[in-house]
């Protein structure tokens, strides 16, 4: 329940427990410093024939079959006073070990932005649309969505955009990750979601070696 408590604090800014039906079919990672929980994420390894539309991410996006083992990452969050960079390094070390152990070929999930006004992130969406689109067709199927193209800034301010990109999404993109072309407005969590994917084979070799060194593989 500690993980769900941190999730509730992070996503809903109040005391409670963030729970849903996907918790029972997922692994829950606890990242601790000393005896203090500083980060968590929810992982689900899926077989090649698995229906990705039956995942949490798949409740917002239509995802075509991948045909290889995949890994869904969700509910990643960091305690307010924790060092984000260090928590991220630990998270990616854990993910690297899991990817290699399970033969995962594709990582996917939803990158979250605080708030429900897409215009707030116009520069970010312009940057993602121009530089980080993938080849995999991803269809938004949530009840409330916006095309990234419809919320772009008139002129891209790349410096402003980089400051607004969440740390986890920034690390995805550094690995050659891509995003979908729609943003989902999630009134329940009070966030915006963008589909995010990483094809393991497309991770730059130098990045892959660094990840494995960090994971001591």
Secondary structure, DSSP 8 states (H G I E B T S, - for coil): -HHHHHHHHHHHSSSS----TTGGGSEEEEEEETTEEEEEEEEEEE-TT--GGGSTGGGTEEE---SS-EEEEEEEEE-TTS-HHHHHHHHHHHHHHHHHHHT--EEEEEEEEESS-GGGGHHHHHHHHHH-B-SS-EEE-SSSEEEGGGS--SS--HHHHHHHS-HHHHHHHHTT-EEEEEEEEETTTTEEEEEEEEEGGGS-HHHHHHHHHHHT-
